[in-house]
Amino acid sequence: MAHHKSAIKRIRTSLKQRAYNRVNRSRMREAIKAVLNSENKEQATENLKTAYRLLDQMVKKNIIHKNKAANQKSRLARFVNSMS
């Protein structure tokens, strides 16, 4: 266990940040799964907009890297465009 006051505070803040990041990452994964599990192209397009927005928010908050978001967005767009 930490003995310094600053180390104790750092543990406390890192636990809060970890919980925040976990919630946001799971929201992002759910949005991606919603696109991939869409039944038709219209529904997939709506879910794609939500996923794009969430991915951009994750980049802005430094939860994921911008290239990872770009790769995910590209992958999802390819999937939606391939639907008939």
Buried (B, 14 or more C-beta within 10 A) or exposed (E): EEEEEEEEEEEEEEEEEEEEBEEBEEBBEEBBEBBEEBEEBEBBBEBBEBBBEBBEBBBEEEBBEEEEBEEBBEEBBEBBEEEE
